[in-house]
Amino acid sequence: MSYLTEEQLTHFREILERQEAAIRFRVRLTVPDDPDGCDVTEVGDALSRKEFAELADIEAAKLRISQRQYGLCSECGCTIAEARLEAYPTAKRCTHCQRLHEQHSQ
Ligand SMILES: [Zn+2]
């Protein structure tokens, strides 16, 4: 499989941006609408750890797109299957390396 085309990179960037917007929207809903006491720190506190990690993954994936590293496995450098990226756009490892990684981190 050859590396992703410009069109595919754009496609995945759009998916990532939609996911990011959805998370930010969800976070805003959980922040109480209090003009007196709502500062940046409170918004930060309202972000759950999971959402924080998701946003960080999305940021990292967008960075990999701009560096033309997106869709390449961070462990072995092979191309990650497009079907895997469609299902899991922030994937940074191929299925093989991800399995090894999960075994090691248990
Ligand atoms: Zn790999």
Boltz pocket constraint, residues with backbone or C-beta under 6 A from the ligand:
constraints:
  - pocket:
      binder: B
      contacts: [[A, 73], [A, 74], [A, 75], [A, 76], [A, 77], [A, 78], [A, 93], [A, 94], [A, 95], [A, 96], [A, 97], [A, 98]]
      max_distance: 6.0
